[in-house]
Amino acid sequence: MKKLFLTLLVSSTITNLFAQHNYDNESVIYSENGNVGIGTSNPTFKLDVVGVISVGVSSIENRFKIWSGGTGSSNHMRIGTDYGHYGDAVLELYQNYSGGGSQNPGKLIVNGNLGVGTVSTGSHKLAVEGSIGAREVKVEATGWSDFVFEKDYELRTLEEVEEHINENGHLPEVPNKAEVTENGINLGEMDAKLLQKIEELTLYMIDMNKRVNKLEQENTQLKESNQELKEEISTLKSN
């Protein structure tokens, strides 16, 4: 068993307190500049630790652990109650970890709900009180609206759409103001609904364009017929 020695060195230039094991390298240093070092003889911060900090009732539970380097891990920080099974109240920050799991470099893991600017997360994994700024947001969708272009899709007539708007005050299959105010919207579902309406509008415009082209052709034919009639009438009058 190693013995612990406390040594106080006092001189005109250095005053250090050492805690050592059998005169090995200093384990705990209190330097003259007021810094405390653990695992280093030259602490540069008020508390300078070289190695692992682990606080807990056992080696795998209720732990606060920080390390840099070591077998299977580097630049890692963990605060949690269930190390082995990733239970509740786990916060993990790590740059690289290759021990047993499938983690990738550069991750922040919060096992539980996270609130930013709020302590009430409700049923959400992430609740933010305020705005979110991002260069890109990707929403995983379970379906999309291209079914509108399928042959058996029953497109409402514009008269039916008008009737629904007059009766309900919103487009068919789109939530109304009261529903959105109470429940908010699901971005993935709402984007799909909006695309559905855009695709329906496209079909209406295609149909309307066909009708306009037909009317233009008929109008051209009528003009030609009218011109022929005018010429015949003019010929008859001249005779």
Backbone as CSV, one residue per row, in Angstrom:
resi,resn,N_x,N_y,N_z,CA_x,CA_y,CA_z,C_x,C_y,C_z
1,MET,0.846,-1.187,0.000,0.000,0.000,0.000,0.886,1.243,0.000
2,LYS,0.557,2.203,-0.906,1.320,3.432,-0.956,0.958,4.338,0.206
3,LYS,1.956,5.015,0.750,1.733,5.956,1.832,1.622,7.361,1.270
4,LEU,0.783,8.195,1.907,0.572,9.566,1.487,1.407,10.488,2.343
5,PHE,2.203,11.323,1.706,3.038,12.276,2.415,2.611,13.693,2.058
6,LEU,2.514,14.566,3.043,2.260,15.981,2.834,3.545,16.725,3.113
7,THR,3.996,17.511,2.191,5.257,18.230,2.330,5.011,19.719,2.126
8,LEU,5.445,20.531,3.019,5.346,21.977,2.911,6.737,22.531,2.731
9,LEU,7.005,23.143,1.588,8.297,23.731,1.293,8.189,25.244,1.388
10,VAL,9.035,25.832,2.190,9.017,27.274,2.370,10.416,27.801,2.107
11,SER,10.543,28.764,1.229,11.821,29.420,0.978,11.539,30.860,0.624
12,SER,12.572,31.591,0.256,12.378,32.994,-0.095,11.713,33.157,-1.445
13,THR,11.700,32.099,-2.235,11.149,32.215,-3.591,9.976,31.285,-3.847
14,ILE,9.858,30.153,-3.163,8.827,29.163,-3.476,8.138,28.726,-2.198
15,THR,6.839,28.662,-2.250,6.044,28.088,-1.168,5.016,27.172,-1.792
16,ASN,5.245,25.870,-1.737,4.361,24.883,-2.350,3.934,23.851,-1.317
17,LEU,2.745,23.333,-1.517,2.240,22.236,-0.699,2.067,21.039,-1.627
18,PHE,2.739,19.894,-1.291,2.688,18.702,-2.118,1.955,17.583,-1.374
19,ALA,1.109,16.838,-2.106,0.581,15.576,-1.594,1.098,14.501,-2.523
20,GLN,1.931,13.572,-1.987,2.619,12.611,-2.829,2.362,11.180,-2.358
21,HIS,2.615,10.230,-3.294,2.590,8.809,-2.969,4.018,8.287,-3.024
22,ASN,4.567,7.956,-1.859,5.920,7.379,-1.774,6.952,8.198,-2.556
23,TYR,6.841,9.496,-2.474,7.771,10.413,-3.123,7.777,10.287,-4.642
24,ASP,6.658,9.780,-5.218,6.541,9.746,-6.673,6.279,11.160,-7.185
25,ASN,5.954,11.271,-8.472,5.609,12.584,-9.009,4.478,13.214,-8.220
26,GLU,4.527,14.504,-8.070,3.540,15.197,-7.252,2.130,14.926,-7.756
27,SER,1.207,14.558,-6.870,-0.178,14.314,-7.236,-1.028,15.548,-7.040
28,VAL,-0.826,16.263,-5.939,-1.569,17.492,-5.666,-0.574,18.588,-5.352
29,ILE,-0.704,19.711,-6.040,0.206,20.827,-5.863,-0.586,22.076,-5.521
30,TYR,-0.169,22.758,-4.476,-0.678,24.103,-4.205,0.497,25.041,-4.365
31,SER,0.489,25.831,-5.440,1.659,26.634,-5.780,1.589,28.000,-5.123
32,GLU,2.695,28.694,-5.215,2.789,29.995,-4.576,1.876,31.043,-5.222
33,ASN,1.482,30.826,-6.478,0.589,31.773,-7.134,-0.884,31.524,-6.823
34,GLY,-1.156,30.585,-5.924,-2.530,30.309,-5.518,-3.242,29.294,-6.372
35,ASN,-2.564,28.728,-7.362,-3.178,27.715,-8.225,-3.032,26.336,-7.594
36,VAL,-4.028,25.485,-7.843,-4.013,24.108,-7.352,-3.888,23.181,-8.552
37,GLY,-2.909,22.296,-8.496,-2.719,21.349,-9.579,-2.914,19.928,-9.122
38,ILE,-3.636,19.147,-9.933,-3.809,17.720,-9.677,-3.252,16.991,-10.882
39,GLY,-2.218,16.202,-10.664,-1.581,15.493,-11.752,-0.617,16.352,-12.542
40,THR,-0.329,17.545,-12.056,0.641,18.417,-12.705,1.395,19.203,-11.649
41,SER,2.663,19.407,-11.889,3.481,20.160,-10.940,3.552,21.637,-11.298
42,ASN,2.906,22.019,-12.372,2.952,23.416,-12.796,1.549,23.895,-13.174
43,PRO,0.655,24.052,-12.189,-0.710,24.476,-12.497,-0.751,25.910,-13.009
44,THR,-1.466,26.105,-14.106,-1.590,27.435,-14.695,-2.963,28.052,-14.470
45,PHE,-3.873,27.297,-13.855,-5.204,27.796,-13.556,-5.463,27.632,-12.063
46,LYS,-6.545,28.255,-11.572,-6.871,28.122,-10.154,-7.043,26.668,-9.771
47,LEU,-7.637,25.867,-10.667,-7.667,24.415,-10.503,-7.282,23.808,-11.846
48,ASP,-6.137,23.165,-11.896,-5.597,22.599,-13.126,-5.474,21.097,-12.946
49,VAL,-6.242,20.337,-13.711,-6.285,18.885,-13.574,-5.789,18.247,-14.858
50,VAL,-4.827,17.372,-14.746,-4.358,16.571,-15.873,-4.768,15.130,-15.592
51,GLY,-5.707,14.621,-16.353,-6.224,13.283,-16.112,-7.735,13.310,-16.041
52,VAL,-8.307,12.359,-15.362,-9.752,12.161,-15.306,-10.308,12.712,-14.010
53,ILE,-11.422,13.430,-14.089,-12.196,13.814,-12.908,-13.431,12.930,-12.885
54,SER,-13.630,12.186,-11.848,-14.788,11.309,-11.754,-15.397,11.459,-10.376
55,VAL,-16.681,11.797,-10.338,-17.409,11.938,-9.076,-18.642,11.060,-9.150
56,GLY,-18.828,10.135,-8.243,-19.991,9.279,-8.295,-19.974,8.236,-7.218
57,VAL,-21.139,7.549,-7.076,-21.250,6.520,-6.046,-20.655,5.200,-6.516
58,SER,-20.490,5.053,-7.848,-19.849,3.852,-8.369,-19.134,4.236,-9.651
59,SER,-18.548,3.268,-10.314,-17.784,3.564,-11.520,-18.675,3.834,-12.720
60,ILE,-19.960,3.516,-12.650,-20.801,3.683,-13.831,-22.048,4.501,-13.572
61,GLU,-22.369,4.855,-12.345,-23.613,5.561,-12.075,-23.351,6.871,-11.353
62,ASN,-24.282,7.799,-11.522,-24.250,9.080,-10.838,-22.892,9.752,-10.961
63,ARG,-22.442,9.944,-12.169,-21.082,10.394,-12.346,-21.016,11.745,-13.035
64,PHE,-19.984,12.466,-12.704,-19.531,13.637,-13.452,-18.106,13.323,-13.854
65,LYS,-17.836,13.221,-15.133,-16.525,12.748,-15.553,-16.028,13.582,-16.726
66,ILE,-14.793,13.986,-16.672,-14.139,14.719,-17.742,-12.811,14.050,-18.021
67,TRP,-12.503,13.813,-19.295,-11.175,13.312,-19.592,-10.751,13.774,-20.974
68,SER,-9.488,13.742,-21.204,-8.926,14.040,-22.518,-7.877,12.984,-22.817
69,GLY,-8.103,12.227,-23.866,-7.215,11.119,-24.182,-7.578,9.893,-23.378
70,GLY,-6.799,8.849,-23.530,-7.078,7.614,-22.814,-7.612,6.573,-23.767
71,THR,-7.779,5.369,-23.269,-8.190,4.252,-24.099,-9.611,4.441,-24.594
72,GLY,-9.787,4.454,-25.913,-11.110,4.477,-26.512,-11.827,5.800,-26.440
73,SER,-11.196,6.870,-26.001,-11.934,8.114,-25.866,-10.983,9.285,-25.846
74,SER,-11.519,10.472,-26.150,-10.747,11.698,-26.032,-11.696,12.881,-25.983
75,ASN,-11.268,13.949,-25.293,-12.046,15.178,-25.212,-13.502,14.894,-24.850
76,HIS,-13.702,14.244,-23.761,-15.020,13.736,-23.411,-15.487,14.352,-22.087
77,MET,-16.770,14.668,-22.004,-17.362,15.141,-20.757,-18.701,14.447,-20.591
78,ARG,-18.976,13.950,-19.409,-20.241,13.265,-19.171,-20.818,13.676,-17.820
79,ILE,-22.093,13.976,-17.794,-22.820,14.188,-16.553,-24.029,13.275,-16.624
80,GLY,-24.183,12.356,-15.710,-25.311,11.451,-15.850,-25.553,10.585,-14.643
81,THR,-26.655,9.811,-14.710,-27.008,8.904,-13.633,-26.907,7.446,-14.043
82,ASP,-26.811,7.182,-15.346,-26.787,5.791,-15.799,-25.836,5.696,-16.971
83,TYR,-24.587,5.467,-16.698,-23.553,5.440,-17.739,-23.727,4.251,-18.676
84,GLY,-24.029,3.110,-18.111,-24.060,1.899,-18.919,-25.238,1.808,-19.855
85,HIS,-26.375,2.396,-19.480,-27.576,2.210,-20.279,-28.178,3.520,-20.770
86,TYR,-27.453,4.635,-20.607,-27.930,5.929,-21.073,-29.325,6.228,-20.531
87,GLY,-29.442,6.215,-19.224,-30.725,6.477,-18.584,-31.042,7.948,-18.534
88,ASP,-31.897,8.335,-17.617,-32.330,9.719,-17.526,-31.189,10.620,-17.067
89,ALA,-31.361,11.908,-17.356,-30.450,12.956,-16.889,-29.012,12.703,-17.316
90,VAL,-28.819,12.565,-18.592,-27.480,12.380,-19.134,-27.152,13.545,-20.055
91,LEU,-26.029,14.179,-19.833,-25.510,15.210,-20.730,-24.122,14.777,-21.154
92,GLU,-23.905,14.665,-22.453,-22.621,14.193,-22.956,-22.074,15.191,-23.967
93,LEU,-20.814,15.514,-23.825,-20.092,16.318,-24.803,-18.829,15.536,-25.159
94,TYR,-18.616,15.244,-26.426,-17.395,14.528,-26.748,-16.952,14.848,-28.165
95,GLN,-15.661,14.806,-28.360,-15.090,15.009,-29.674,-14.891,13.685,-30.390
96,ASN,-14.501,12.662,-29.637,-14.295,11.358,-30.262,-14.451,10.285,-29.193
97,TYR,-15.261,9.285,-29.484,-15.467,8.198,-28.535,-15.645,6.912,-29.310
98,SER,-14.861,5.907,-28.979,-14.916,4.653,-29.731,-15.097,3.455,-28.817
99,GLY,-15.601,3.692,-27.637,-15.706,2.587,-26.703,-17.068,1.945,-26.671
100,GLY,-17.262,0.876,-27.423,-18.438,0.038,-27.277,-19.680,0.526,-27.980
101,GLY,-19.867,1.832,-28.156,-21.082,2.349,-28.747,-20.905,2.690,-30.214
102,SER,-21.883,3.410,-30.744,-21.832,3.784,-32.160,-21.761,5.297,-32.325
103,GLN,-21.236,6.011,-31.323,-21.190,7.458,-31.388,-20.225,7.933,-32.458
104,ASN,-20.481,9.115,-32.997,-19.627,9.745,-33.980,-18.969,10.974,-33.385
105,PRO,-17.902,11.473,-33.990,-17.205,12.638,-33.434,-18.079,13.878,-33.396
106,GLY,-17.823,14.721,-32.396,-18.449,16.023,-32.330,-19.924,15.990,-32.019
107,LYS,-20.318,15.438,-30.890,-21.723,15.276,-30.568,-22.072,15.922,-29.234
108,LEU,-23.311,16.355,-29.113,-23.901,16.743,-27.840,-25.108,15.855,-27.643
109,ILE,-25.095,15.048,-26.589,-26.192,14.131,-26.311,-26.895,14.574,-25.040
110,VAL,-28.190,14.793,-25.115,-29.003,15.086,-23.945,-30.074,14.012,-23.888
111,ASN,-29.989,13.138,-22.909,-30.958,12.063,-22.783,-32.104,12.563,-21.911
112,GLY,-33.153,13.044,-22.561,-34.270,13.668,-21.864,-34.702,14.892,-22.631
113,ASN,-35.545,15.713,-22.050,-36.018,16.914,-22.702,-35.068,18.075,-22.437
114,LEU,-34.958,18.987,-23.414,-34.068,20.135,-23.299,-34.855,21.407,-23.527
115,GLY,-34.768,22.335,-22.607,-35.427,23.626,-22.731,-34.406,24.730,-22.891
116,VAL,-34.634,25.609,-23.864,-33.778,26.771,-24.085,-34.630,28.018,-23.855
117,GLY,-34.296,28.765,-22.817,-35.086,29.944,-22.477,-36.377,29.602,-21.773
118,THR,-36.561,28.337,-21.380,-37.780,27.924,-20.702,-37.497,26.675,-19.870
119,VAL,-38.235,26.517,-18.803,-38.121,25.307,-17.980,-39.281,24.359,-18.242
120,SER,-40.204,24.765,-19.098,-41.367,23.942,-19.416,-41.230,23.413,-20.836
121,THR,-40.897,22.139,-20.970,-40.725,21.542,-22.291,-41.966,20.806,-22.774
122,GLY,-42.934,20.600,-21.877,-44.133,19.877,-22.288,-43.800,18.487,-22.787
123,SER,-44.359,18.130,-23.927,-44.095,16.809,-24.514,-42.983,16.854,-25.546
124,HIS,-42.283,18.001,-25.624,-41.273,18.173,-26.666,-39.892,17.766,-26.159
125,LYS,-39.101,17.145,-27.029,-37.717,16.847,-26.701,-36.884,18.118,-26.619
126,LEU,-37.228,19.128,-27.467,-36.545,20.417,-27.451,-37.588,21.512,-27.469
127,ALA,-37.581,22.360,-26.444,-38.506,23.490,-26.366,-37.694,24.776,-26.307
128,VAL,-37.999,25.715,-27.203,-37.261,26.972,-27.285,-38.227,28.123,-27.116
129,GLU,-37.952,28.998,-26.150,-38.738,30.208,-25.969,-38.008,31.340,-26.671
130,GLY,-38.421,31.649,-27.896,-37.744,32.649,-28.703,-37.511,32.127,-30.104
131,SER,-36.739,32.856,-30.870,-36.503,32.487,-32.266,-35.327,31.527,-32.383
132,ILE,-35.303,30.785,-33.497,-34.218,29.866,-33.810,-33.606,30.305,-35.137
133,GLY,-32.319,30.521,-35.153,-31.622,30.881,-36.390,-30.828,29.699,-36.912
134,ALA,-31.004,29.399,-38.192,-30.292,28.267,-38.788,-30.118,28.506,-40.277
135,ARG,-29.045,27.995,-40.839,-28.840,28.074,-42.282,-29.631,27.005,-43.021
136,GLU,-29.950,25.931,-42.333,-30.689,24.854,-42.981,-31.429,24.047,-41.926
137,VAL,-32.673,23.685,-42.213,-33.469,22.835,-41.335,-34.005,21.672,-42.166
138,LYS,-33.728,20.467,-41.739,-34.204,19.277,-42.455,-35.262,18.582,-41.606
139,VAL,-36.444,18.394,-42.183,-37.546,17.726,-41.505,-37.769,16.372,-42.162
140,GLU,-37.697,15.317,-41.371,-37.937,13.976,-41.913,-39.431,13.815,-42.182
141,ALA,-39.795,13.522,-43.417,-41.195,13.396,-43.814,-41.568,11.930,-43.985
142,THR,-42.805,11.595,-43.612,-43.294,10.227,-43.758,-44.069,10.039,-45.059
143,GLY,-44.371,11.119,-45.750,-45.104,11.028,-47.014,-45.011,12.353,-47.753
144,TRP,-45.482,12.358,-49.012,-45.439,13.584,-49.791,-46.705,13.681,-50.620
145,SER,-46.881,14.765,-51.345,-48.190,15.087,-51.934,-48.306,14.787,-53.421
146,ASP,-47.394,14.007,-53.984,-47.460,13.727,-55.411,-48.646,12.844,-55.793
147,PHE,-49.378,12.345,-54.795,-50.582,11.563,-55.101,-51.614,12.409,-55.850
148,VAL,-51.481,13.738,-55.771,-52.402,14.630,-56.480,-52.345,14.372,-57.985
149,PHE,-51.176,13.969,-58.488,-51.000,13.769,-59.924,-51.342,12.348,-60.373
150,GLU,-51.814,11.505,-59.458,-52.215,10.164,-59.846,-53.548,10.211,-60.603
151,LYS,-53.737,9.259,-61.482,-54.909,9.281,-62.369,-56.225,9.211,-61.616
152,ASP,-56.253,8.483,-60.496,-57.508,8.292,-59.781,-57.752,9.351,-58.701
153,TYR,-56.920,10.406,-58.674,-57.123,11.455,-57.674,-58.359,12.279,-58.033
154,GLU,-59.248,12.431,-57.069,-60.489,13.175,-57.291,-60.277,14.637,-56.919
155,LEU,-60.062,15.451,-57.912,-59.841,16.877,-57.704,-61.185,17.583,-57.556
156,ARG,-61.313,18.342,-56.488,-62.553,19.104,-56.290,-62.732,20.116,-57.421
157,THR,-63.971,20.384,-57.743,-64.226,21.467,-58.680,-64.030,22.792,-57.954
158,LEU,-63.781,23.846,-58.710,-63.607,25.160,-58.092,-64.885,25.608,-57.392
159,GLU,-66.013,25.157,-57.887,-67.276,25.482,-57.221,-67.344,24.831,-55.836
160,GLU,-66.845,23.592,-55.736,-66.815,22.908,-54.439,-65.844,23.590,-53.478
161,VAL,-64.701,24.023,-53.996,-63.735,24.740,-53.159,-64.343,26.034,-52.653
162,GLU,-65.006,26.752,-53.533,-65.640,28.014,-53.136,-66.698,27.784,-52.061
163,GLU,-67.470,26.738,-52.223,-68.505,26.423,-51.239,-67.886,26.107,-49.881
164,HIS,-66.795,25.332,-49.873,-66.127,24.996,-48.611,-65.573,26.250,-47.944
165,ILE,-64.982,27.139,-48.723,-64.433,28.376,-48.155,-65.543,29.225,-47.566
166,ASN,-66.653,29.339,-48.268,-67.766,30.149,-47.766,-68.355,29.583,-46.478
167,GLU,-68.370,28.251,-46.355,-68.940,27.611,-45.167,-67.972,27.554,-43.990
168,ASN,-66.670,27.371,-44.249,-65.705,27.103,-43.176,-64.641,28.186,-42.988
169,GLY,-64.436,29.019,-43.969,-63.477,30.108,-43.827,-62.030,29.697,-44.014
170,HIS,-61.775,28.532,-44.591,-60.406,28.088,-44.881,-60.443,27.040,-45.976
171,LEU,-59.260,26.748,-46.540,-59.182,25.773,-47.615,-59.485,24.358,-47.108
172,PRO,-59.987,23.495,-47.948,-60.198,22.101,-47.544,-58.892,21.443,-47.124
173,GLU,-58.955,20.621,-46.076,-57.824,19.822,-45.574,-56.703,20.669,-44.982
174,VAL,-56.938,21.938,-44.752,-55.960,22.822,-44.121,-56.519,23.251,-42.769
175,PRO,-55.743,23.171,-41.685,-56.261,23.541,-40.360,-56.680,25.007,-40.307
176,ASN,-57.689,25.276,-39.506,-58.155,26.654,-39.383,-57.361,27.401,-38.313
177,LYS,-57.693,28.672,-38.137,-56.957,29.529,-37.219,-57.015,29.013,-35.785
178,ALA,-58.187,28.546,-35.342,-58.342,28.069,-33.963,-57.471,26.849,-33.700
179,GLU,-57.418,25.926,-34.659,-56.604,24.715,-34.491,-55.122,25.053,-34.423
180,VAL,-54.675,25.972,-35.287,-53.267,26.353,-35.297,-52.901,27.095,-34.023
181,THR,-53.785,27.963,-33.552,-53.522,28.718,-32.320,-53.398,27.792,-31.126
182,GLU,-54.221,26.753,-31.082,-54.223,25.842,-29.934,-53.115,24.804,-30.014
183,ASN,-52.889,24.244,-31.198,-51.982,23.099,-31.316,-50.693,23.396,-32.074
184,GLY,-50.583,24.580,-32.695,-49.430,24.841,-33.537,-49.505,24.022,-34.816
185,ILE,-48.394,23.951,-35.542,-48.370,23.176,-36.778,-47.148,22.271,-36.799
186,ASN,-47.293,21.153,-37.478,-46.176,20.251,-37.739,-45.583,20.645,-39.089
187,LEU,-44.313,21.059,-39.085,-43.706,21.590,-40.309,-43.757,20.595,-41.460
188,GLY,-43.433,19.335,-41.185,-43.443,18.341,-42.247,-44.833,18.152,-42.831
189,GLU,-45.835,18.004,-41.965,-47.210,17.808,-42.427,-47.733,19.045,-43.139
190,MET,-47.434,20.239,-42.591,-47.941,21.459,-43.207,-47.299,21.709,-44.564
191,ASP,-45.998,21.439,-44.690,-45.351,21.590,-45.996,-45.987,20.665,-47.023
192,ALA,-46.318,19.443,-46.596,-46.962,18.492,-47.508,-48.350,18.990,-47.908
193,LYS,-49.099,19.565,-46.949,-50.434,20.096,-47.248,-50.349,21.273,-48.211
194,LEU,-49.386,22.178,-47.947,-49.237,23.335,-48.831,-48.836,22.907,-50.238
195,LEU,-47.953,21.900,-50.335,-47.586,21.392,-51.647,-48.791,20.769,-52.339
196,GLN,-49.632,20.077,-51.566,-50.841,19.492,-52.140,-51.707,20.568,-52.783
197,LYS,-51.853,21.699,-52.072,-52.680,22.776,-52.610,-52.022,23.415,-53.837
198,ILE,-50.689,23.515,-53.832,-49.981,24.051,-54.993,-50.172,23.131,-56.197
199,GLU,-50.090,21.827,-55.960,-50.268,20.869,-57.055,-51.705,20.903,-57.568
200,GLU,-52.676,21.064,-56.662,-54.068,21.190,-57.097,-54.252,22.455,-57.925
201,LEU,-53.649,23.569,-57.469,-53.725,24.809,-58.239,-53.106,24.630,-59.625
202,THR,-52.002,23.854,-59.689,-51.365,23.598,-60.977,-52.316,22.858,-61.912
203,LEU,-53.045,21.881,-61.365,-54.011,21.148,-62.188,-55.140,22.068,-62.649
204,TYR,-55.606,22.955,-61.750,-56.641,23.914,-62.145,-56.139,24.819,-63.273
205,MET,-54.879,25.267,-63.159,-54.321,26.164,-64.166,-54.123,25.446,-65.498
206,ILE,-53.717,24.173,-65.439,-53.560,23.397,-66.678,-54.913,23.255,-67.370
207,ASP,-55.933,22.932,-66.570,-57.279,22.793,-67.134,-57.773,24.126,-67.685
208,MET,-57.523,25.207,-66.939,-57.957,26.527,-67.388,-57.221,26.934,-68.656
209,ASN,-55.926,26.591,-68.734,-55.150,26.916,-69.936,-55.704,26.186,-71.158
210,LYS,-56.123,24.947,-70.969,-56.730,24.196,-72.073,-58.026,24.864,-72.527
211,ARG,-58.806,25.314,-71.543,-60.075,25.975,-71.870,-59.826,27.283,-72.625
212,VAL,-58.833,28.050,-72.164,-58.518,29.318,-72.813,-58.043,29.078,-74.236
213,ASN,-57.174,28.073,-74.418,-56.701,27.761,-75.769,-57.847,27.357,-76.679
214,LYS,-58.779,26.587,-76.140,-59.936,26.172,-76.938,-60.792,27.366,-77.312
215,LEU,-60.997,28.263,-76.333,-61.788,29.466,-76.614,-61.099,30.340,-77.661
216,GLU,-59.768,30.442,-77.598,-59.038,31.242,-78.584,-59.173,30.653,-79.977
217,GLN,-59.116,29.319,-80.047,-59.294,28.675,-81.345,-60.703,28.927,-81.882
218,GLU,-61.688,28.783,-80.996,-63.073,29.028,-81.426,-63.263,30.483,-81.833
219,ASN,-62.649,31.390,-81.105,-62.758,32.805,-81.436,-62.122,33.102,-82.787
220,THR,-60.981,32.451,-83.036,-60.329,32.634,-84.338,-61.221,32.124,-85.468
221,GLN,-61.832,30.967,-85.245,-62.729,30.414,-86.253,-63.935,31.319,-86.483
222,LEU,-64.470,31.889,-85.408,-65.606,32.791,-85.531,-65.221,34.048,-86.308
223,LYS,-64.022,34.558,-86.029,-63.567,35.739,-86.763,-63.421,35.440,-88.249
224,GLU,-62.867,34.258,-88.548,-62.713,33.892,-89.950,-64.080,33.724,-90.623
225,SER,-65.017,33.099,-89.922,-66.365,32.923,-90.475,-67.046,34.271,-90.670
226,ASN,-66.865,35.139,-89.683,-67.464,36.478,-89.762,-66.888,37.254,-90.942
227,GLN,-65.598,37.104,-91.188,-64.966,37.796,-92.308,-65.495,37.265,-93.636
228,GLU,-65.678,35.958,-93.685,-66.225,35.370,-94.901,-67.641,35.875,-95.166
229,LEU,-68.441,35.980,-94.103,-69.802,36.495,-94.245,-69.796,37.935,-94.733
230,LYS,-68.899,38.733,-94.185,-68.804,40.125,-94.609,-68.450,40.231,-96.093
231,GLU,-67.538,39.374,-96.533,-67.133,39.396,-97.932,-68.286,38.968,-98.844
232,GLU,-69.058,37.959,-98.424,-70.203,37.499,-99.217,-71.259,38.590,-99.308
233,ILE,-71.517,39.252,-98.167,-72.514,40.330,-98.157,-72.063,41.474,-99.058
234,SER,-70.795,41.792,-99.006,-70.257,42.859,-99.850,-70.384,42.500,-101.322
235,THR,-70.166,41.243,-101.672,-70.282,40.786,-103.063,-71.703,40.879,-103.545
236,LEU,-72.646,40.463,-102.685,-74.061,40.513,-103.050,-74.521,41.934,-103.284
237,LYS,-74.055,42.859,-102.441,-74.468,44.252,-102.591,-73.901,44.856,-103.896
238,SER,-72.730,44.458,-104.219,-72.117,45.005,-105.443,-72.795,44.500,-106.707
239,ASN,-73.410,43.342,-106.632,-74.107,42.782,-107.762,-75.525,43.367,-107.887
